[in-house]
Amino acid sequence: MASIVLVHGAWSDGSSWSAVIPTLQEAGHIVVAAPIPMTSITADVAITRAVLEEVGGPAILVGHAYGGTVITNAGSDFPGVAGLVYISCFAPDEGESLRSLSAMLSEKFPVTRGAPIRSDASGLLWLERDKFPEAFAADVASVEARIMAAVQRPVAEACFEELTTRPAWRSIPSAAVVAERDKMLPPEWQRWMFERAGAHVIHSLPASHSAPLSFPDEVAAVILEQANACSSKP
């Protein structure tokens, strides 16, 4: 039975998977949320690969938001990674940075407003706390969304500049979830990236950017479907 390694996105932590993990565990899987530092893609990939080594293969890598970039790089040519699941996230190609990919997608699918991101003197990016609930977690309970805003973890600007290596989706089967009400990462961007990556199934949910919290059963079902498909292969 495949192990499942979950990689969270920017401005959050492993608790963003808290509503999904019990269902995966009840199905009998070993589940670990990688504690990525979000200081650089290189550092995040190193932590994710350390977790993969610890749980052993076969393993399914699941990424949310920025975490999609991490699994795209971490899974490439890494033994034991049997499948990928992209949840309302980035899926860059070789030679792309998140900044260059976002610029390209902005030209293809213009957005009327951007995410409420601010940078500090240390080169860290934050979401404006008062705008966090609406932008990041509009379909999460208001109390929980405000807590998420208060405990958010910043991401280094360097994470948006580093180039992707050979993407894991070129050689590893993937599935994906588009969050149709995402105000952080436009659903049109998601769908285009997932189609380019050749995701064999692209699911659609009427979710905000926080789909793992607002639609945990549906997200868990997609992960389990991919885990079962990869586990059944000879």
Residue, then its C-alpha position, 0 to 999 in steps of 0.5 A: m500500500a502506497s505511503i502518502v506525503l503531503v506538501h502544504g502551500a505558502w502562508s500555511d503549514g502541515s495543519s492545512w491537511s488536518a481534515v484530510i489526514p484521518t480519512l487517508q489513515e483510516a484507509g490504511h496508508i502511512v501519511v506524513a505532512a512534510p514540514i517544508p521551511m519555504t526558504s527556497i525550493t531547494a530546501d523544500v525539496a530536500i525536506t520532502r525527499a528526506v520524508l520520502e526516504e523515511v516512509g519508503g516507497p511506493a509513495i504518492l506526493v500531494g501538493h497544495a498551492y506552492g506545494g505543487t512546485v515542491i512535488t514537481n521538483a522533489g519527485s523527479d527521478f526519485p525512486g519510489v514515487a509512484g504518483l502525484v496529486y495536484i490540489s489547486c496549485f502550481a505545476p511548473d515546467e523545466g526552466e520556469s520560475l513561479r514568477s515567470l510562470s505567473a507572468m506567462l499565465s497572466e498574459k493568457f488569462p488576465v486577472t482583475r486583481g492580485a492576491p493581497i501579498r506584501s513583502d517585508a525588509s527581510g525578503l519574506l512575503w506575507l498575506e495581509r491579515d485582514k484580507f486573508p479570510e476572503a482571499f485564502a479561505a472564503d469557504v472556511a468557518s470565519v473563526e478558523a479563517r482568522i486563526m489561519a491568518a494569525v498563524q500564517r507562515p511567510v514564504a521567502e521571495a527566493c521561492f518565486e525566483e528559483l527555476t524548476t528542474r525536470p518536472a516529475w509530471r513528465s514521467i510520473p502519473s498525476a491527478a489534479v483538483v481545480a478549485e473553481r472559486d480560488k481567489m489566490l490562484p485563478p482556476e483557469w491557470q490551474r486547469w491550463m497547468f494540469e492539462r499541460a502536465g497530462a493529469h489523467v483525471i482533473h477534478s473540479l470543486p466549487a472550493s476556495h484556495s483552501a480546498p483541503l479544509s473546505f472539501p476534505d472528503e472530496v480531496a481525500a477521495v482523489i488522493l485515495e483514487q490515485a494511491n489505489a491506481c498506483s498500488s494496483k500497477p504491477 
